[in-house]
Amino acid sequence: MTTRFQRGFTLVELVVAIVITGIVAGMVAVFIKLPVQEYVDAARRAELTDIADTAVRRMTRDLRLAVPNSVRVRQVGAVFYLEFLETKTGGYYRAQCSTDPCPATDDILDFTMLDNGFDVLGGFPAAPAPQPLVGDMIVVSNQGGSLADAYAGNNTAFISGISGTAALPHVALNPAVRFPFESSSQNFQVIDTPVTYVCDPGGAGLDGTGTLTRIWGYTITAGQATPPVAGSPKTALLATRVSDCLVKQPENLPLPGYALVSIKLKLKASNEEVSFYQEAHVNNVP
């Protein structure tokens, strides 16, 4: 009989194989390190861009619903506070009688005396648009001055009842009020809530430590609170890793009645920054 011997790897061969494998793995790592790092950097930049884009788009969408001349900006240190009154809905008040003499069924909004109600021509925007409710606040011709400032409450009133038809609702006011100025387009707005955006850049570092926060549902105050604390404010965190921000006061445009709010937001992660700039047009026609 022939005897066969089975032979495995020697220790020297095993060591040589490990060394060769390590050299090959090192060479492969050198070649794939740069593409992997570029992918990680691109993913991080995309994430930062998406966060900034979503945040400023939300701010822009809210600003387009602002009551005319209600946008105000205050800077405290490096922190910016952008506040405005958000519109829930609105309509056109009856400014003149339908015939002469004036029918008893026509209720115009009288600017010469205290008035406790008026007709809404054309009705309110239909559902799913938000509908006015008893207790909501309306504002007429908000010019932002000392005589017509919704924050001060000298051109606002509270809805105490809504009657009539969908095409011609009647809004009752309690207490009765005399609005100081007529609207150039005979319209009014129903205020939903004051809104404040707080942009806090935080401190310096490898990553941005600041935040962008939305606050709403608090009590309207004549002076701009920074931050608002009256009532029961609600908060939502819109962005983190904020390293810098800039919000400019509304600038009047050549087109009368319109203004521009500029917003700059910068986010930082792993010592890499992404800047985002947005301009929001606001309608200031009272």
Sequence and secondary structure as in RCSB ss.txt:
>XXXX:A:sequence
MTTRFQRGFTLVELVVAIVITGIVAGMVAVFIKLPVQEYVDAARRAELTDIADTAVRRMTRDLRLAVPNSVRVRQ
VGAVFYLEFLETKTGGYYRAQCSTDPCPATDDILDFTMLDNGFDVLGGFPAAPAPQPLVGDMIVVSNQGGSLADA
YAGNNTAFISGISGTAALPHVALNPAVRFPFESSSQNFQVIDTPVTYVCDPGGAGLDGTGTLTRIWGYTITAGQA
TPPVAGSPKTALLATRVSDCLVKQPENLPLPGYALVSIKLKLKASNEEVSFYQEAHVNNVP
>XXXX:A:secstr
          HHHHHHHHHHHHHHHHHHHHHHHHHHHHHHHHHHHHHHHHHHHHHHHHHHHHHTTB TT  EEEE
ETTEEEEEEEEEEEEEEE  S SSSS  TT     SSS EEEEEEET S  TTS    TT EEEE    SSSS T
TTTTTEEEEEEEEE SSSEEEEEEEEE  SS  TTSEEEEEEEEEEEEEE    SSS  EEEEEEEEE   SS  
SS  SEEEEEEEEEEEEEEEEE   EE SSTTEEEEEEEEEEEETTEEEEEEEEEEEE   
